[in-house]
Amino acid sequence: MDREQISRLAHADHPVAAPLDDDAVRGLLHHGIRRGDERVLDLGCGRGEWLLRALAAHPGLRAEGVDTAESALAEARAAARRLGVDDRLTLHHRDAADFPASHAFDVVLCVGATHAFGGLLPTLAAARAHLTPGGRVLVGDGYWAHRPTPEAVEILGDLADLPTTVDTVTADGWTPVHGHLSTRRELDGYEWSWTGSLASWALDHPDDPGAATALTRATTHRDQWLRGYRDAFGFVCLVLRPTNG
Ligand SMILES: C[S@@+](CC[C@H](N)C(=O)[O-])C[C@H]1O[C@@H](n2cnc3c(N)ncnc32)[C@H](O)[C@@H]1O
């Protein structure tokens, strides 16, 4: 059972693959998409949930998603057909870090996938390269809400606190025009969903060769969350405009 399969099973019951509830996703899309006829690009789109919601809400919108996980893209494709928006959605199975777009985009999303670029600033540099003048970026990334233990840093890497994260973004030439801090309810809900969906699948498929691995992975992840990073981890989404046009 590889990382892609684990992620697909773990995210089966959650609105998006990040600690955000439906209202938060709706609010962030509202602040990113202002007209309804935009071209939208999602770097690390996963199952395409952000794009599908945007396409369903705006009949004039066109969207493209990039992801390395073929199974997630297949789910996005199937969902787009069910929603009748597949003629306005293009999906690219490739590394987002070297995605060669043939045109610019009015809105660029990257939520929970900044690791694909090596961090927040390289993600913003990539987004900038894809953006039309006057465009907006919606980026979601982790931060330390409280001082992390060494174990939390080992699990999640070396994040910054929230003011430092925002300072880093503004110093890079961006102005936040909206933001969302995942609530305790969203953060906990995401982790219970991730670990619970994966564990549930394992219990439902005891004869599957991947069942034991899935159950162990769910247990390890739950333990790392509860013992390692629950008290320190936060997740911020920012809607950004280039400060100088
Ligand atoms: C936590 S999920 C977030 C998915 C989506 N943005 C969402 O919020 O629902 C991270 C996604 O990034 C994708 N990913 C990781 N590295 C990537 C890369 N180098 N290029 C493109 N996608 C990548 C994964 O396959 C996964 O679908």
PDBQT file of the ligand as one rigid body, heavy atoms in Angstrom, charges set to zero:
ROOT
HETATM    1  C1  LIG A 301      -2.868  17.369   1.204  1.00  0.00    +0.000 C 
HETATM    2  S1  LIG A 301      -3.262  17.099  -0.487  1.00  0.00    +0.000 S 
HETATM    3  C2  LIG A 301      -4.148  18.584  -0.892  1.00  0.00    +0.000 C 
HETATM    4  C3  LIG A 301      -5.031  18.410  -2.090  1.00  0.00    +0.000 C 
HETATM    5  C4  LIG A 301      -5.923  19.617  -2.442  1.00  0.00    +0.000 C 
HETATM    6  N1  LIG A 301      -5.140  20.823  -2.620  1.00  0.00    +0.000 N 
HETATM    7  C5  LIG A 301      -6.990  19.829  -1.401  1.00  0.00    +0.000 C 
HETATM    8  O1  LIG A 301      -6.900  20.814  -0.631  1.00  0.00    +0.000 OA
HETATM    9  O2  LIG A 301      -7.961  19.055  -1.361  1.00  0.00    +0.000 OA
HETATM   10  C6  LIG A 301      -1.695  17.346  -1.287  1.00  0.00    +0.000 C 
HETATM   11  C7  LIG A 301      -1.720  17.006  -2.758  1.00  0.00    +0.000 C 
HETATM   12  O3  LIG A 301      -0.485  17.404  -3.355  1.00  0.00    +0.000 OA
HETATM   13  C8  LIG A 301      -0.149  16.440  -4.340  1.00  0.00    +0.000 C 
HETATM   14  N2  LIG A 301       1.280  16.556  -4.639  1.00  0.00    +0.000 N 
HETATM   15  C9  LIG A 301       2.335  16.289  -3.836  1.00  0.00    +0.000 A 
HETATM   16  N3  LIG A 301       3.494  16.543  -4.484  1.00  0.00    +0.000 NA
HETATM   17  C10 LIG A 301       3.136  16.999  -5.729  1.00  0.00    +0.000 A 
HETATM   18  C11 LIG A 301       3.880  17.459  -6.849  1.00  0.00    +0.000 A 
HETATM   19  N4  LIG A 301       5.222  17.499  -6.829  1.00  0.00    +0.000 N 
HETATM   20  N5  LIG A 301       3.211  17.870  -7.948  1.00  0.00    +0.000 NA
HETATM   21  C12 LIG A 301       1.847  17.855  -7.972  1.00  0.00    +0.000 A 
HETATM   22  N6  LIG A 301       1.094  17.420  -6.932  1.00  0.00    +0.000 NA
HETATM   23  C13 LIG A 301       1.737  17.010  -5.828  1.00  0.00    +0.000 A 
HETATM   24  C14 LIG A 301      -0.560  15.129  -3.702  1.00  0.00    +0.000 C 
HETATM   25  O4  LIG A 301      -0.690  14.102  -4.661  1.00  0.00    +0.000 OA
HETATM   26  C15 LIG A 301      -1.878  15.517  -3.056  1.00  0.00    +0.000 C 
HETATM   27  O5  LIG A 301      -2.961  15.312  -3.934  1.00  0.00    +0.000 OA
ENDROOT
TORSDOF 0
